[in-house]
Amino acid sequence: MENNSPTAASGKIPFWRDVRVLGGLFQVVFLLGVILLLAILYTNMLSGLDSLGLALNFNFLQDEAGFDISEGISYDPSDTYLKAFWVGVLNTLKVSIIGIVCATLIGLLFGIARLSSNWLIRTIAAAYVECFRNIPLLLQIIFWYTAVVAQLPNVRESLSLFGGVFINNRGVYLPSPEPTSSLTIWLWFLGAGLLLAVFLYIMRWRQLQQLDRPGFRAKWALPAFLIVALCGWFLTPGRPFTLDLPALQGFNYQGGMRFTPEFFALLVGLSIYTSAFIAEIVRSGIQSVVKGQREAARAVGLKEGQTLRLVVLPQAIPIIVPPLTSQYLNLAKNSSLAVAIAFPDLVSVGNTMLTQTGQAIPVIAMIMVSYLIMSLTTSAAMNWYNRWITRIGR
């Protein structure tokens, strides 16, 4: 029998039976439920704080901190809590950035060494990786702080390197570059060298495209920039920088820049621990490149170093970058373990603020947002780099 109803004639499904409408409706209801739950929790939190005589606000950030911070930018106990928190943020950024650079270099070295044809080098690299990635990071940091840094000679018997670097149980003292009035002139030379380097880089890139073969694109650009910078250094009247050398005065070294024992132990622990994971990422990324690529490179006369630099690594980097990003994020978040050795990082300063003010929720929220911003920024930068590398390799 033929169905002549209006619904069947039009071929439309009623909205209360439309899967798309029902799906959207369920999502709206779920979102409203989440908002209602958050509102209930927020109201309950406010009532709990009122019963304790606390107010949820950030006005305390303008009060005098009243506690000292042993390391960081210029800070005085009479400064505000906001300034103290900013010192903790900068200390976390400092150890994270330097740690990322050190861990990447060490991990790249041991990752390549794990694939060496030399049995001894391959075994040492494997032992390094298996040892340091299987020991908890907290134990490693405490080990470097108590068993290594604390056992260094005292100030009078400091280890001296290159006549300007001094290492003792109070820290590492390095020469500090101090800018002079001639720096502006030298910066003009650097700008000219950079423009020349960009021009030569583009010319080299076009040449390689025409030849349709791999090559080092900065082959002309890098030497040109270094030559211009070096010539500018000698042609500039005076010196753009002078070195402020640390010198023993009284009971400690004065001048230069100093890395405290806490910073040094934390940096070593984070770098070594993370580099063990990065080494495995590098090894697996290199091994993911098919052997035919290496055989083809050898067939055209490329040496082992050229094959690795021009053929293998460019194909392995897009594979390496995503897990490498995770390790960078882990290193930044693992820096919070600095509280175990009293390094004044973000968490340590935040704990002191929390103890003195009693404002647990605002302080913890500030710490969480700070780590979130650092992580999102790192992820965005690495994702951009990965897209750029992928586009270049096409």
N, C-alpha and C positions, 0 to 999 in steps of 0.2 A: 504493500500500500504506500502510496506517495505521501510524504509529510509536507503539508503546505503551510506550516506554522510560520509566523513572521520571523522568529529566531532562526529557524532552519533556512528560510529564504534569504535572510541577510548574511548568514554564515558567521555571525559574531558570537563570541562567548560572553555570557554575562560577567560583569566585573567581579562578582563575588565567587566566581569559579575560575577566574583568570589566574594562572600560576604566577605571572609577573606581578599582578596587583597584590596577590596574597603574600608573595615574597617581600615586596617593598613594605607592606603593612606590618609584617612580622618584624622586619628590621627596625622600623620606627618604634614599635612597641618595646622591642628589646633595648633600644637606645634610651627611651624614656625610663625604662626600669633601672638601667645603669645610673642615669642622672639622679633618679629618686634615691637609689641606694647611697650614692656619694653625698647627696644632700643630708640624708639621715646620719651618716657617719660624721660629716662635718659639724652638724648641729650637736651631736653627742660629744664630739671633741671639744667644742666651745663650752658646753656646759661643764665638762670635766675640768677644763682649765679655769673656769670661773670659780668652781668649788675649791680649787687650790690657790686662788688669789692671783692667777697669772692671766695676762692678756696676750692674744695672738697678734703681735705686731713686730715691726722691725725698728722701732724707735731706739732700742738699745744699741744699735750699730753706731750711733753718734756719741755714746758715752765713752769715757776714758777706759782704755783696756786695762792698764795697770799691771801687765805682765811682760816679761822680757822675751825676745825671740833671738836665739843665738846666731841665726844665719839668715841672710836675705838682703833685700834692699834697705835703704836707710829707714830706720824705725826706732821709735822711742816709746817706753811704756806709757807716756802721757798721750800718745796718739789714740785714735778711736778704734773701736772693735772692727770697723769696716777696713781701716788701714791694716790692722793685724791679719784679718782674713785675706786681704789682697796679698800680703807677704806670703801666706801659706799657699795661695794659688800659684804665685810666681815660682816658689820653691818646687812645687809639684811639676810645673811646666819645665823647669830647668832640668831636673833629674830625668824626666820622661823624654825630653828631646835629645839630650846627650846620650841617654841609655838606648834610645832607638837607633841612633847613628852607630854607636859602639856594637850593639847586638847585631845589626845588619852586616857590618864589616866582618865581625868574627864568624857569624853564621855563614856568610858567603864563602869565607875561607875554608871552614871545616866541611861545608857541604860539598865543595869541589874536591877537597882532599879525600872525602869518603869514596870518591869515584876514581882515585888515583890508581895507576897500575903498579905503583910501588907498595909492596906489602906493609912495610913499616909505617908509612904515612897513612895508609888506609886504616890500619889497626889503631893507631893513635887517635885518629879522627873518630872512629867508631867508639873507642873507649871514652873519649871526651863527651860525646853525645849521650851515650847510655848512662854515664855516671851523673852528669849534672841535670839531666831532665827527669831523673827518677828520684832525686832527693828533694823534699819539700823546700820551697823557696824561703820560707821563714827560717828554717834551720840553716840554710846557706847564708842568709844575711847575718844571722847571729854569729855564725862561724867566722865570716870575714871580719866582723866587728870585734869579736872577743879574742879570737885565736890568731888573727893576722895583724889588723890595724893596731890593736891595743898592745901588741908585742913589739912594735917598732921602737927604735932607739928614742931616747929623750931628746929634748931640744938641743942640748950641748953636743950630742953625738949624732946629729942628723945626717941622714944619707944625702950626699950631694951629687947631682947629675948635671953635667954640662956647665957647672959653675954658677947656675942661676936657679936650679930647681932643688928644693930641700924637702925631704920626707922625714917625718917623725911622728910620734904618737899623738901629736896635737893637730896633725893634718898635713896637707900637701901645699907647698908654697911655690908659686910660679911667677915669673916676670909678668908685669902688666903693661900693655902698650898704652901710652898716654899721648893723645893727639896734640899737635903743635899748630901754630899759625900757618904753617906751610901745607897743612892737610888739604885746604881748599884747592890749591894749585894742582896737587897730585890727583885730586878727584876729577879735574878736567881731563887729565891724561887718561884716567881710567874710563871716563865716558867716551873719549875718542877711540880707545882700544876696544871698547865694547861694540861701538858702531862698526868698526872695521871687522871685528870677529863675526858679527851678524851677517855682514855682506859676504865674507869669505865662506861662511857656513852655507848660505843660500847658493853660492856659486858651486861649491863642492856637491851639494845635494843635487843640483841640476845636472852636473857632470855624471854623477853615478846613475841618475835616471836615464840619461842618454846612452850610457854604456850598458845599462841593464845588468848591473852586478852589485853585490854588497860591498861596503867599504866604510871606513871610519869618517863620518861626516865632519867631525871637528878637526880633521887632519891639518887644515890650514888655519882654522879659526883660533884654536887654543894656543899654538905657538905665537901667532900674531898678537893676541891679547897679552900674553906674558911678556913679549918683547917690548910692546908699548908701555906696559906697566913698569917694567924694569928701567927702561930709558927715562920715563917720567920720574922715577924715584931718584935717579942720579942727576937729572936736570933741574929738579925742584931745588930752589935755594933753601938750605937747611934740610932738615929731615921731617917728613910728615908725622912720624911717631918717634917717641923716645921710650926706652924701656925703663920702667920703675922696678928695679931689682929688689927682692926681699933681702933684708940684712938683719943680723942678730943684734938686738938692742935690749939689754937687760935680760929678762927671763923668756923672751919670745922673739920671733921674727916680725919685723915691721916692713911695710911696703909690699908692693906686688899684689897678687890676689891669692886667696887662701881657700882651699877646699877642706872643710872640717872632716874629722874622722867618720862622723855619721854619714855625711854625704858620700864620701869615698867608698865606705863599706856598702851602702845602699846601691850606689852606681855599679860597683863590681858585681854584687849579687844579682841585680836585675839583668845586667848585660850578659853575664855568663849563662844564667838560667834560660833566658829567652833565646840566646844565640843557639843553644842546643836544639830547640824546636825549629828555629829558622834553618839550621843546617839540614835537618831532615826535609823541610819544605823545598829547599834548593836542590837537594839530591833527587827527590822524587820528580821535581819539575824538569830537571835535566834528563832524567831517565825516560820521561814521557815523550821526548823527541825521538822519533823513529830512527833506527840505526842507518837506514838508507840515506838520511840527510848527512850523517858524518862520512859515510862512504863516498857520497857524491862530492863532498868538500875535499876529501883526500884525493879523489880522482882528478880534480882540477888543480891540484898542487898546493892547497892550503895546509899550513902547519897546524899542530894541535892547538896552539894558542889562538890562532886565527879562526880555526873551526869553532872553538868555544865562543869567541867574542862575536864573530860575524854570522854564524849559522845557528848554533845551539841556543845560546842565551836569548837572542831576539824571539825565538819561538817558545822558549820556556817561561819568559817573564810574564806573559798573560796568564799562564797557569799558576805561577808562583804568587802573583799579587793578591788574589782574594784570601788565601790562608795567611799570607804575610800580614794583611790588614788586621786580621784577628789577633795575631801575636803582638802587633803594635798596641792595639786596644788593651790586651791583657797586661802588657808592660806598664802602661799608664795607670791602670786600675790596681795592679799589684804594688805600685809605689806607696799605697796606703799602709803597707806593712812597715813603713818607716817608723810608725809609732812604737814599734818594739825596741828601737835603738835611739829613741828620742830625737829623731830628725824632725824639724818643725815644718812638716808638709801640711797639706790642706786638712787632713783628718786630725793630725795632732793639734794644730791651732784651733780647729773647730771644737775638739773635745775640751780644750781649756776654756774657750768661750762658753760652751754649754755648761760647764761646771760652775763658772763664776756668775752667769746670768740666769741660769735655770730655764732659758728659752730653748728647750730641746727641739721642738718641732721646727721653728724657723731656721735654727742652725743646721739641723740635719737636712732640711729642704735645700738650703744654700749649698751644702756639700754635694747633694745628689744632682742639683742643676749644674754645678760646676763640672762634675765628671761627665754628665750628659753632653754638655756643650763641647768639651774636649774630645769625647768619643765621636760625636757627629761630625765635628770638623775634620778629624783624622780620616774617618770613613769617606767623607765627601772628597777630600784631597786624593786619597788612594783610588777611589772610583774614577775620578777625573783622569788620573794618571793611567789607569788601566784602559780606559776608553781611548786615550791618546795613543798609547802604545799599540793597541789593537788596530786603530785606524792607520797608523804609520806602517804596520806590517802587512797591510792588504795590498 
